[in-house]
């Protein structure tokens, strides 16, 4: 076994219990799980905590709408979140709920301790309040009059509240960040926190509320409940046995401070400013690192229940399987920038990386072993050493090159994981599998099989492939655990544990015992998918989603005030023929068309590039409003408007004429 490297405590943000998590929310738990599994593989004593955040005004309102108590509401949602986390095969050690009795009692103790030592004081708050974010803002902090975090409406609010003296600890936190460059990652998040919040000066933080009741009561002033962030953030210590009276558990003493808080970039401020300051006030050490991961976004617009395009993990799993979904969300997320998800992209990855690169490699290696040697894999020592070079000077010692790649992959993966470049680590593993496929092309086992004198060479080639795949499968374990298990069962059917290598041995080649068999009943790891068939199922899924959310079959269009015929007569609509069309530079959604209307050619800018390629527009006869005053859009003058229709399913179609009407003809 790998040498015990000591304790490693990591957490995710606890999921807010306002509803079922979509795939963007689920990404975080899968990312965290891959890190936790990898650290265990390396030899760390890992404790991995996740859970649910269950208090606040938003929950109280949603429960009221549903006609049930807040506790019943959060019980239902927390159960669903835990079901999704389990479905995704995540190996958390504790699932904490902020309604857990121990947590609630400790939060009350923490609040009283901070109050008694003068860090919390009573006052009143007046400002703009965002209910979804449960955050107060000053007028100067708003962006276009809306919440700077989520962009939604805010409302004026005033109430008595307790406040935490944030400025008391600000300089100490600034010094900590400056002397611990690893504390906030990526670096861009650190710069944002320093420049936007800490250096301009911190305001005292509201830490209690009186305008709703669904929260942990302040036990010495029961008119107040503890505000969500002081409640939620402390789960990271209460979950492992922190006690504000000084009687913390042995588990707490072993694992705190946390090695890693993994959170979404949208809540980085709370975890890198509020949370460390709370800990300083409690006299507890700060977590070693807070990593604010990017978002997983949908490529065809914002997820919306009304559009029926919200992507949920369980729907993806039904379509592709758990490990395929894990592969996609981990592989497609850059270290620092947002990633993109779509059904089409998943099918593409499924077919190229999983079915072809990996699945086909395993399947044909096993098939050749069975075809040529009855499944027995022997190491003969007949290598390609001394084969020389080809006419271009490239080495023909294919064995040596394969082994160098395979034995060097572990350290490459480990280096990437050390800095949480998870997608890059997976790329290294798949580079190993691609090298195996290249090795097959180089050695041509089917040609060797035709020459009896090359039997031992063929055996060595197949041994090298099985050994390489074994090492690759072990390195895949943190990311796709079920796939690793399936591969090892097929390569070591009599004793799969024989293929389960210690991490310290994954840079060693040749540990498989000669003479062992592979399975005689190989299973396809990943089947290739037909994109058209998948999209048919997706449309059915989205239609069911719309119906489940009460979205009407036909678009609901807000009725405008009635107009007279004279009003309508003021609008001039004519047939225009698109002569030329091209994208507008620095504008993702805009196309600029040259449109002939009678003897005149107009330039018209339209936000339709998501739906039409420029070449698709050329030749169309479209309906154009021709008496609009010209205006500049992204610096380009537009001399009219192309009419188009869009439905609730995000489908858009420009309005065209169905007969060969002369360009310039009036529509009325």
C-alpha positions as CSV (number, residue, x, y, z in Angstrom):
1,X,0.0,0.0,0.0
2,X,1.2,3.6,-0.6
3,X,2.8,5.2,2.5
4,X,0.3,7.1,4.6
5,X,0.7,10.7,3.8
6,X,-1.4,12.0,6.6
7,X,-4.9,13.5,6.9
8,X,-6.6,15.4,4.0
9,X,-9.8,17.2,4.7
10,X,-11.8,18.6,1.8
11,X,-15.3,20.0,1.4
12,X,-17.7,21.2,-1.3
13,X,-20.0,24.1,-0.8
14,X,-23.2,22.8,0.8
15,X,-26.0,22.8,-1.8
16,X,-28.9,25.2,-1.3
17,X,-32.2,23.3,-0.8
18,X,-34.3,25.6,-3.1
19,X,-34.8,22.8,-5.7
20,X,-33.3,19.9,-7.7
21,X,-29.7,20.5,-8.7
22,X,-29.0,20.8,-12.5
23,X,-25.8,19.5,-14.1
24,X,-23.9,22.7,-13.4
25,X,-24.6,22.3,-9.7
26,X,-23.7,18.6,-9.9
27,X,-20.4,19.3,-11.6
28,X,-18.9,20.5,-8.3
29,X,-19.6,17.2,-6.4
30,X,-18.1,15.2,-9.2
31,X,-15.0,17.4,-9.4
32,X,-14.6,17.1,-5.6
33,X,-15.0,13.4,-5.7
34,X,-12.3,13.0,-8.3
35,X,-9.9,14.9,-6.1
36,X,-10.9,13.0,-3.0
37,X,-10.5,9.6,-4.8
38,X,-7.1,10.6,-6.2
39,X,-5.8,11.7,-2.8
40,X,-6.9,8.4,-1.3
41,X,-5.0,6.6,-4.1
42,X,-1.9,8.7,-3.3
43,X,-2.1,7.5,0.3
44,X,-3.8,10.3,2.1
45,X,-6.3,9.7,4.9
46,X,-9.1,11.6,3.3
47,X,-12.3,13.0,4.9
48,X,-14.6,14.4,2.3
49,X,-17.7,16.4,3.5
50,X,-20.6,17.7,1.5
51,X,-24.2,18.4,2.4
52,X,-27.1,20.9,2.2
53,X,-27.8,24.5,3.3
54,X,-31.3,24.6,4.5
55,X,-32.3,27.9,6.2
56,X,-33.3,31.3,4.9
57,X,-36.1,33.5,3.6
58,X,-36.1,31.9,0.2
59,X,-36.8,28.5,1.7
60,X,-39.6,29.9,3.9
61,X,-41.3,31.4,0.8
62,X,-40.9,28.3,-1.3
63,X,-42.4,26.1,1.4
64,X,-45.3,28.5,1.8
65,X,-45.9,28.3,-2.0
66,X,-45.8,24.5,-1.8
67,X,-48.3,24.5,1.2
68,X,-45.9,22.6,3.5
69,X,-43.6,23.4,6.4
70,X,-40.1,24.6,5.7
71,X,-38.7,21.5,7.4
72,X,-40.8,19.2,5.2
73,X,-39.7,21.2,2.1
74,X,-36.0,20.9,2.9
75,X,-36.3,17.2,3.9
76,X,-37.7,16.6,0.4
77,X,-35.0,18.6,-1.5
78,X,-32.1,17.4,0.6
79,X,-33.2,13.8,0.0
80,X,-33.2,14.5,-3.8
81,X,-29.8,16.2,-3.7
82,X,-28.3,13.3,-1.8
83,X,-29.9,10.9,-4.4
84,X,-28.2,12.7,-7.2
85,X,-24.8,12.8,-5.4
86,X,-25.1,9.0,-4.8
87,X,-26.2,8.4,-8.4
88,X,-23.0,10.1,-9.6
89,X,-21.0,7.6,-7.5
90,X,-19.5,10.2,-5.2
91,X,-17.5,8.9,-2.2
92,X,-18.2,11.6,0.4
93,X,-17.6,10.6,4.0
94,X,-20.2,12.9,5.6
95,X,-23.4,14.5,4.3
96,X,-24.2,17.3,6.7
97,X,-27.5,19.2,6.9
98,X,-27.7,22.6,8.5
99,X,-30.9,21.5,10.2
100,X,-28.8,18.8,12.0
101,X,-29.3,19.2,15.8
102,X,-25.5,19.3,16.6
103,X,-24.9,22.0,13.9
104,X,-27.7,24.2,15.1
105,X,-26.6,24.1,18.7
106,X,-23.0,24.9,17.8
107,X,-24.1,27.8,15.6
108,X,-25.9,29.3,18.6
109,X,-22.8,28.8,20.8
110,X,-20.6,30.4,18.1
111,X,-22.9,33.4,17.8
112,X,-22.9,33.9,21.6
113,X,-19.2,33.6,21.8
114,X,-18.6,36.2,19.2
115,X,-21.2,38.5,20.8
116,X,-19.6,38.1,24.3
117,X,-16.1,39.0,23.0
118,X,-17.4,42.1,21.3
119,X,-17.2,41.0,17.6
120,X,-21.0,41.0,17.2
121,X,-23.1,44.0,18.2
122,X,-26.7,45.0,17.8
123,X,-27.9,47.7,15.4
124,X,-30.3,48.2,12.5
125,X,-29.9,47.7,8.8
126,X,-31.3,49.7,5.9
127,X,-30.4,48.8,2.3
128,X,-31.3,47.0,-0.9
129,X,-32.0,43.3,-0.3
130,X,-31.7,40.4,-2.8
131,X,-33.9,37.5,-1.6
132,X,-32.3,34.7,-3.8
133,X,-28.8,35.6,-2.7
134,X,-30.0,36.6,0.8
135,X,-27.6,39.6,0.6
136,X,-27.9,43.3,1.5
137,X,-26.4,45.8,-0.8
138,X,-25.8,49.6,-0.8
139,X,-27.0,51.6,-3.8
140,X,-23.4,52.1,-5.0
141,X,-22.8,48.3,-5.0
142,X,-25.8,47.6,-7.4
143,X,-25.2,47.0,-11.1
144,X,-27.8,48.7,-13.2
145,X,-30.0,48.8,-10.1
146,X,-29.8,45.0,-9.6
147,X,-28.0,42.5,-7.4
148,X,-24.3,42.5,-8.5
149,X,-24.1,38.7,-7.8
150,X,-27.1,37.3,-9.6
151,X,-28.5,40.2,-11.6
152,X,-32.0,40.0,-10.2
153,X,-34.3,42.6,-8.7
154,X,-33.6,44.0,-5.2
155,X,-36.0,45.6,-2.8
156,X,-35.5,48.2,0.0
157,X,-35.4,46.6,3.4
158,X,-34.9,47.9,7.0
159,X,-34.7,45.9,10.1
160,X,-33.1,45.5,13.5
161,X,-30.0,43.2,13.2
162,X,-26.8,42.0,14.7
163,X,-23.6,42.9,12.9
164,X,-20.1,41.5,12.8
165,X,-17.1,43.9,13.0
166,X,-15.4,42.8,9.7
167,X,-13.0,45.7,9.6
168,X,-11.4,44.6,12.9
169,X,-9.8,41.6,11.1
170,X,-9.4,43.0,7.6
171,X,-5.7,43.9,7.8
172,X,-4.9,40.5,9.3
173,X,-6.7,38.8,6.5
174,X,-4.9,40.9,3.8
175,X,-1.5,39.9,5.4
176,X,-2.5,36.3,5.4
177,X,-3.5,36.4,1.7
178,X,-0.3,38.2,0.8
179,X,1.9,35.7,2.7
180,X,0.0,32.6,1.5
181,X,-0.3,32.8,-2.3
182,X,-1.8,29.3,-2.4
183,X,-4.8,30.3,-0.1
184,X,-7.1,31.6,-2.9
185,X,-7.0,29.8,-6.3
186,X,-7.0,30.5,-9.2
187,X,-5.0,33.7,-8.8
188,X,-7.6,35.7,-10.7
189,X,-10.1,35.1,-7.8
190,X,-7.5,36.3,-5.3
191,X,-7.0,39.6,-7.3
192,X,-10.8,40.1,-7.5
193,X,-11.2,39.7,-3.7
194,X,-8.3,42.0,-2.9
195,X,-9.1,44.8,-5.4
196,X,-12.9,44.8,-5.2
197,X,-13.5,44.1,-1.5
198,X,-10.6,44.0,0.9
199,X,-8.4,47.0,-0.2
200,X,-11.3,49.4,-0.6
201,X,-12.4,48.6,3.0
202,X,-14.9,46.2,4.5
203,X,-18.3,47.1,5.9
204,X,-19.6,45.4,9.0
205,X,-21.7,42.3,8.1
206,X,-25.3,41.7,9.0
207,X,-25.4,38.4,10.8
208,X,-29.0,38.1,12.0
209,X,-32.5,38.7,10.6
210,X,-35.9,39.4,12.1
211,X,-38.1,39.6,8.9
212,X,-38.5,35.8,8.7
213,X,-38.4,32.8,11.1
214,X,-36.9,29.9,9.2
215,X,-33.4,29.9,10.6
216,X,-31.4,29.1,13.8
217,X,-32.7,31.3,16.6
218,X,-30.3,33.6,18.4
219,X,-30.8,31.9,21.8
220,X,-30.4,35.1,23.9
221,X,-32.6,37.2,21.6
222,X,-35.2,34.9,20.0
223,X,-36.7,37.7,17.8
224,X,-33.6,37.1,15.7
225,X,-32.4,34.2,13.6
226,X,-28.8,33.6,12.5
227,X,-28.2,35.0,9.0
228,X,-27.5,32.3,6.4
229,X,-23.7,32.8,5.9
230,X,-22.7,32.5,9.6
231,X,-24.9,29.4,9.7
232,X,-23.9,27.8,6.5
233,X,-20.1,28.5,6.5
234,X,-19.6,27.0,10.0
235,X,-20.7,23.6,8.7
236,X,-17.1,23.0,7.7
237,X,-16.1,22.8,11.4
238,X,-19.3,21.6,13.1
239,X,-19.4,18.6,10.7
240,X,-16.2,17.3,12.1
241,X,-16.9,18.0,15.7
242,X,-15.9,21.6,16.5
243,X,-17.2,22.8,19.9
244,X,-17.2,26.5,20.7
245,X,-16.8,25.7,24.4
246,X,-13.4,24.2,23.8
247,X,-14.4,20.5,23.8
248,X,-13.9,19.7,20.1
249,X,-13.7,16.1,19.0
250,X,-10.5,14.1,18.2
251,X,-11.7,14.1,14.6
252,X,-11.7,17.9,14.5
253,X,-8.2,18.0,16.0
254,X,-7.1,15.5,13.4
255,X,-8.5,17.1,10.2
256,X,-8.8,20.9,10.9
257,X,-7.6,23.1,9.2
258,X,-9.2,21.9,5.9
259,X,-6.8,21.2,3.1
260,X,-9.3,22.3,0.5
261,X,-12.7,24.1,0.2
262,X,-14.0,23.5,-3.3
263,X,-16.7,26.1,-4.3
264,X,-18.2,27.8,-7.2
265,X,-16.6,31.1,-8.2
266,X,-19.9,33.0,-7.5
267,X,-19.5,32.4,-3.7
268,X,-15.8,33.0,-3.5
269,X,-16.3,36.3,-1.5
270,X,-18.1,34.5,1.3
271,X,-15.4,31.8,1.6
272,X,-12.3,34.0,1.3
273,X,-13.4,37.0,3.3
274,X,-16.3,36.2,5.7
275,X,-15.3,32.7,6.5
276,X,-11.6,33.3,7.4
277,X,-12.6,36.4,9.4
278,X,-15.1,34.3,11.4
279,X,-12.3,31.7,12.0
280,X,-9.9,34.4,13.1
281,X,-12.5,35.7,15.6
282,X,-12.9,32.1,16.9
283,X,-9.2,31.7,17.3
284,X,-9.1,28.8,14.8
285,X,-6.6,28.3,12.0
286,X,-7.6,29.1,8.4
287,X,-8.2,26.5,5.7
288,X,-5.1,25.9,3.6
289,X,-6.8,26.6,0.2
290,X,-10.1,27.8,-1.3
291,X,-10.5,26.9,-4.9
292,X,-13.2,28.8,-6.8
293,X,-14.0,26.6,-9.8
294,X,-15.6,28.0,-13.0
295,X,-19.2,27.3,-14.2
296,X,-20.5,24.7,-16.6
297,X,-22.8,26.6,-19.0
298,X,-25.2,25.5,-21.7
299,X,-24.2,26.4,-25.2
300,X,-27.7,27.1,-26.5
301,X,-28.7,29.7,-24.0
302,X,-29.5,29.9,-20.3
303,X,-31.1,26.9,-18.7
304,X,-34.8,27.5,-18.3
305,X,-37.7,25.4,-17.1
306,X,-40.0,27.2,-19.4
307,X,-37.9,26.2,-22.4
308,X,-37.6,22.7,-21.0
309,X,-33.8,22.8,-21.6
310,X,-32.6,22.3,-18.0
311,X,-30.0,19.5,-18.0
312,X,-30.2,17.2,-15.0
313,X,-27.6,14.6,-14.0
314,X,-30.1,11.8,-13.8
315,X,-31.4,12.4,-17.3
316,X,-27.8,12.4,-18.6
317,X,-27.1,9.1,-16.7
318,X,-30.2,7.5,-18.2
319,X,-28.9,8.4,-21.7
320,X,-25.1,7.8,-21.4
321,X,-24.3,6.1,-18.1
322,X,-22.6,7.5,-14.9
323,X,-19.0,7.4,-16.0
324,X,-19.6,8.9,-19.4
325,X,-21.3,11.9,-17.6
326,X,-18.4,12.1,-15.1
327,X,-15.9,12.0,-18.0
328,X,-17.7,14.8,-19.8
329,X,-18.1,17.3,-17.0
330,X,-14.6,16.8,-15.7
331,X,-12.9,16.8,-19.1
332,X,-14.7,19.8,-20.6
333,X,-14.1,22.2,-17.7
334,X,-11.0,24.4,-18.1
335,X,-9.0,25.3,-14.9
336,X,-10.2,28.9,-14.8
337,X,-12.7,29.6,-17.6
338,X,-16.3,28.5,-17.9
339,X,-17.0,25.2,-19.7
340,X,-19.8,24.4,-22.1
341,X,-22.2,21.5,-22.1
342,X,-24.7,20.3,-24.8
343,X,-26.2,17.0,-25.8
344,X,-24.3,17.1,-29.1
345,X,-21.0,17.7,-27.4
346,X,-21.6,14.8,-25.1
347,X,-22.3,12.5,-28.0
348,X,-19.2,13.6,-29.8
349,X,-17.0,12.9,-26.7
350,X,-18.8,9.6,-26.2
351,X,-18.1,8.4,-29.7
352,X,-14.5,9.7,-30.1
353,X,-12.9,9.4,-26.7
354,X,-14.9,6.8,-24.9
355,X,-16.1,4.4,-27.6
356,X,-13.2,4.7,-30.0
357,X,-10.0,5.6,-28.1
358,X,-10.7,3.6,-24.9
359,X,-13.5,1.1,-25.6
360,X,-12.2,-0.1,-28.9
361,X,-8.7,-0.4,-27.5
362,X,-9.8,-2.6,-24.7
363,X,-12.1,-4.7,-26.8
364,X,-9.6,-5.4,-29.6
365,X,-6.8,-6.2,-27.2
366,X,-8.9,-8.8,-25.5
367,X,-10.2,-10.1,-28.9
368,X,-6.7,-10.5,-30.3
369,X,-5.6,-12.3,-27.1
370,X,-8.4,-14.7,-27.4
371,X,-8.1,-15.2,-31.1
372,X,-4.3,-15.9,-31.2
373,X,-3.6,-17.4,-27.8
374,X,-6.9,-18.6,-26.2
375,X,-6.9,-15.6,-23.9
376,X,-3.5,-16.4,-22.3
377,X,-1.2,-13.4,-22.0
378,X,2.5,-14.3,-21.8
379,X,5.6,-12.2,-21.4
380,X,8.3,-13.6,-23.7
381,X,11.0,-10.9,-23.6
382,X,11.0,-10.7,-27.4
383,X,11.1,-6.9,-27.7
384,X,11.7,-4.4,-30.5
385,X,15.0,-3.4,-28.9
386,X,17.7,-2.9,-31.5
387,X,15.2,-2.4,-34.4
388,X,17.0,0.7,-35.5
389,X,15.3,3.8,-37.1
390,X,13.2,4.4,-40.1
391,X,14.1,6.5,-43.2
392,X,13.2,9.7,-41.3
393,X,15.4,8.8,-38.3
394,X,12.5,7.9,-36.0
395,X,13.1,5.0,-33.6
396,X,11.5,1.6,-34.5
397,X,11.9,0.5,-30.9
398,X,8.2,0.8,-30.4
399,X,8.2,-1.1,-27.1
400,X,10.6,1.3,-25.4
401,X,8.6,4.3,-26.5
402,X,5.3,2.8,-25.3
403,X,6.8,1.9,-21.9
404,X,8.3,5.4,-21.5
405,X,4.9,7.0,-22.1
406,X,3.0,4.5,-19.9
407,X,5.5,4.7,-16.9
408,X,5.8,8.4,-17.2
409,X,2.0,9.1,-17.1
410,X,1.6,8.7,-13.3
411,X,3.8,11.6,-12.4
412,X,2.3,13.8,-15.1
413,X,-1.2,13.1,-13.7
414,X,0.0,13.6,-10.2
415,X,1.5,17.0,-11.1
416,X,-1.7,18.1,-12.7
417,X,-3.8,17.0,-9.8
418,X,-1.5,18.7,-7.3
419,X,-2.7,22.1,-8.8
420,X,-6.3,20.9,-9.4
421,X,-5.9,20.9,-13.2
422,X,-8.3,17.9,-13.3
423,X,-9.2,18.1,-17.0
424,X,-5.5,18.2,-17.9
425,X,-4.8,15.2,-15.7
426,X,-7.5,13.2,-17.6
427,X,-6.0,14.3,-20.9
428,X,-2.7,12.7,-19.8
429,X,-4.5,9.4,-19.0
430,X,-6.2,9.4,-22.4
431,X,-2.8,10.2,-24.1
432,X,-1.7,6.9,-22.7
433,X,-4.6,5.1,-24.3
434,X,-4.0,6.9,-27.6
435,X,-0.3,5.7,-27.4
436,X,-1.6,2.2,-27.0
437,X,-3.7,2.5,-30.2
438,X,-0.7,3.9,-32.0
439,X,1.3,0.9,-30.8
440,X,-1.2,-1.5,-32.4
441,X,-0.8,0.3,-35.7
442,X,3.0,0.2,-35.4
443,X,3.3,-3.5,-34.4
444,X,0.5,-4.8,-36.6
445,X,-0.4,-7.9,-34.5
446,X,-2.5,-9.3,-37.4
447,X,0.6,-9.4,-39.6
448,X,2.7,-11.0,-36.9
449,X,0.0,-13.7,-36.5
450,X,0.6,-14.9,-40.0
451,X,4.2,-15.8,-39.3
452,X,4.8,-18.7,-36.9
453,X,8.3,-17.6,-36.3
454,X,7.0,-14.3,-34.8
455,X,4.6,-16.0,-32.3
456,X,6.7,-15.0,-29.3
457,X,7.0,-11.4,-30.5
458,X,3.2,-11.3,-30.9
459,X,2.8,-12.6,-27.4
460,X,5.0,-9.8,-26.1
461,X,3.1,-7.2,-28.0
462,X,-0.2,-8.3,-26.5
463,X,1.4,-8.5,-23.0
464,X,2.6,-4.9,-23.4
465,X,-0.9,-3.8,-24.4
466,X,-2.6,-5.5,-21.5
467,X,0.0,-4.2,-19.0
468,X,-0.3,-0.6,-20.5
469,X,-4.1,-0.7,-20.3
470,X,-3.9,-2.0,-16.7
471,X,-1.8,1.0,-15.6
472,X,-4.0,3.4,-17.6
473,X,-7.2,1.9,-16.0
474,X,-5.7,2.5,-12.5
475,X,-4.9,6.1,-13.3
476,X,-8.5,6.5,-14.5
477,X,-9.9,5.2,-11.2
478,X,-10.4,8.7,-9.6
479,X,-12.3,10.0,-12.6
480,X,-14.3,7.0,-13.9
481,X,-14.3,4.3,-11.1
482,X,-16.8,2.0,-12.6
483,X,-14.9,2.0,-15.9
484,X,-11.7,1.1,-14.1
485,X,-13.5,-1.8,-12.4
486,X,-15.0,-3.1,-15.6
487,X,-11.6,-3.0,-17.5
488,X,-9.8,-4.9,-14.7
489,X,-12.6,-7.5,-14.5
490,X,-12.1,-8.2,-18.2
491,X,-8.2,-8.2,-18.1
492,X,-8.1,-10.2,-14.8
493,X,-11.4,-12.2,-14.8
494,X,-10.1,-14.8,-12.3
495,X,-8.8,-12.2,-9.8
496,X,-9.6,-8.5,-10.6
497,X,-7.8,-7.5,-7.5
498,X,-4.6,-8.6,-9.2
499,X,-4.9,-5.7,-11.6
500,X,-5.6,-3.2,-8.8
501,X,-2.2,-1.6,-8.5
502,X,-0.8,0.5,-5.6
503,X,-0.3,4.1,-6.7
504,X,3.5,3.8,-5.9
505,X,3.7,1.0,-8.5
506,X,2.0,2.8,-11.4
507,X,5.4,3.9,-12.8
508,X,6.6,0.3,-13.0
509,X,6.0,-1.8,-16.2
510,X,5.8,-5.6,-16.2
511,X,4.1,-6.5,-12.9
512,X,1.4,-8.7,-14.5
513,X,2.2,-12.3,-14.0
514,X,2.8,-14.2,-17.3
515,X,0.3,-16.9,-18.2
516,X,-2.9,-15.3,-16.8
517,X,-6.0,-15.1,-19.0
518,X,-8.2,-12.3,-20.1
519,X,-11.9,-12.8,-20.3
520,X,-13.4,-14.9,-23.1
521,X,-16.6,-12.8,-22.9
522,X,-15.5,-9.2,-23.5
523,X,-18.1,-6.5,-22.9
524,X,-18.3,-3.2,-24.8
525,X,-17.4,-0.4,-22.4
526,X,-19.1,2.4,-24.4
527,X,-21.3,2.0,-27.5
528,X,-21.2,4.5,-30.3
529,X,-24.3,6.7,-30.4
530,X,-26.4,8.1,-33.3
531,X,-26.8,11.9,-32.7
532,X,-30.2,11.9,-34.4
533,X,-31.6,9.2,-32.2
534,X,-30.2,11.0,-29.1
535,X,-31.8,14.3,-30.1
536,X,-35.2,12.6,-30.6
537,X,-35.0,11.4,-27.0
538,X,-33.9,14.9,-25.9
539,X,-36.9,16.5,-27.5
540,X,-39.2,14.1,-25.7
541,X,-37.4,14.8,-22.5
542,X,-37.7,18.6,-22.9
543,X,-41.4,18.3,-23.8
544,X,-42.0,16.3,-20.6
545,X,-40.1,18.9,-18.6
546,X,-42.2,21.7,-20.0
547,X,-45.4,19.9,-19.2
548,X,-44.2,19.0,-15.7
549,X,-43.6,22.7,-15.1
550,X,-47.0,23.7,-16.4
551,X,-45.7,25.4,-19.6
552,X,-48.5,25.7,-22.0
553,X,-48.3,23.9,-25.4
554,X,-48.5,27.2,-27.3
555,X,-46.5,30.3,-26.6
556,X,-48.0,32.8,-24.2
557,X,-47.6,36.2,-25.8
558,X,-48.3,39.3,-23.8
559,X,-51.1,41.3,-25.5
560,X,-50.2,44.8,-26.5
561,X,-52.7,47.7,-26.5
562,X,-55.2,47.7,-29.4
563,X,-54.2,49.9,-32.4
564,X,-56.2,51.4,-35.2
565,X,-55.8,50.7,-38.9
566,X,-54.2,54.1,-39.2
567,X,-51.5,53.1,-36.7
568,X,-50.8,49.9,-38.6
569,X,-50.5,51.9,-41.9
570,X,-47.5,53.8,-40.4
571,X,-45.4,50.6,-40.5
572,X,-44.0,49.8,-43.9
573,X,-43.0,46.1,-44.5
574,X,-41.5,45.0,-47.8
575,X,-40.0,41.9,-49.4
576,X,-36.2,42.0,-49.4
577,X,-33.8,39.7,-51.1
578,X,-30.6,38.9,-49.1
579,X,-27.6,39.5,-51.5
580,X,-24.8,39.1,-49.0
581,X,-24.5,38.2,-45.3
582,X,-21.5,38.1,-42.9
583,X,-20.9,38.1,-39.1
584,X,-20.4,41.4,-37.3
585,X,-16.9,41.5,-35.7
586,X,-16.8,41.4,-31.9
587,X,-20.5,40.5,-31.7
588,X,-21.3,36.8,-31.3
589,X,-25.0,37.1,-32.1
590,X,-25.1,39.6,-35.0
591,X,-25.2,39.1,-38.7
592,X,-25.0,42.0,-41.2
593,X,-27.0,41.5,-44.4
594,X,-27.0,43.5,-47.6
595,X,-30.7,43.3,-48.7
596,X,-32.1,44.4,-52.1
597,X,-35.5,46.2,-51.7
598,X,-36.6,47.3,-55.1
599,X,-33.9,49.4,-56.7
600,X,-32.3,50.1,-53.3
601,X,-29.8,48.0,-51.3
602,X,-30.1,48.3,-47.5
603,X,-27.7,47.2,-44.8
604,X,-29.5,45.5,-41.9
605,X,-28.1,44.0,-38.7
606,X,-30.0,41.1,-37.0
607,X,-29.3,39.1,-33.8
608,X,-29.8,35.7,-35.6
609,X,-26.3,34.2,-35.8
610,X,-27.2,31.5,-33.3
611,X,-29.9,30.2,-35.7
612,X,-28.5,30.9,-39.2
613,X,-25.1,30.7,-40.8
614,X,-24.4,33.7,-43.1
615,X,-24.5,31.5,-46.2
616,X,-27.9,30.2,-45.3
617,X,-29.3,33.7,-45.4
618,X,-28.1,34.5,-48.9
619,X,-30.9,34.2,-51.5
620,X,-33.7,34.3,-48.9
621,X,-36.6,36.6,-49.6
622,X,-37.5,38.1,-46.1
623,X,-40.0,40.5,-44.6
624,X,-38.3,43.8,-43.8
625,X,-39.6,46.8,-41.8
626,X,-38.2,49.6,-44.1
627,X,-39.3,52.8,-42.4
628,X,-37.5,52.4,-39.1
629,X,-35.0,55.2,-38.3
630,X,-31.5,54.0,-38.9
631,X,-29.5,53.1,-35.7
632,X,-26.0,51.8,-34.9
633,X,-25.7,48.4,-33.4
634,X,-22.1,47.5,-32.2
635,X,-20.8,50.3,-34.4
636,X,-22.6,49.1,-37.5
637,X,-25.5,51.0,-39.0
638,X,-28.7,49.1,-39.5
639,X,-31.3,50.5,-41.9
640,X,-34.3,48.5,-41.1
641,X,-35.4,45.2,-39.4
642,X,-35.8,41.6,-40.6
643,X,-39.0,40.1,-39.1
644,X,-38.6,36.8,-37.3
645,X,-40.6,34.6,-34.9
646,X,-39.4,32.9,-31.8
647,X,-41.3,30.3,-29.7
648,X,-40.9,29.2,-26.1
649,X,-38.6,26.4,-27.1
650,X,-36.0,28.9,-28.3
651,X,-36.6,28.2,-32.0
652,X,-36.2,31.2,-34.3
653,X,-37.3,31.6,-37.9
654,X,-37.0,34.6,-40.1
655,X,-40.2,35.4,-42.0
656,X,-39.9,34.6,-45.7
657,X,-42.4,34.6,-48.6
658,X,-43.4,31.2,-50.1
659,X,-43.7,32.4,-53.8
660,X,-41.3,34.2,-56.1
661,X,-42.4,37.7,-55.1
662,X,-40.4,40.6,-56.6
663,X,-38.0,42.2,-54.0
664,X,-39.5,45.5,-52.9
665,X,-43.1,44.4,-53.0
666,X,-45.1,45.7,-50.1
667,X,-46.5,43.4,-47.4
668,X,-49.7,44.5,-45.8
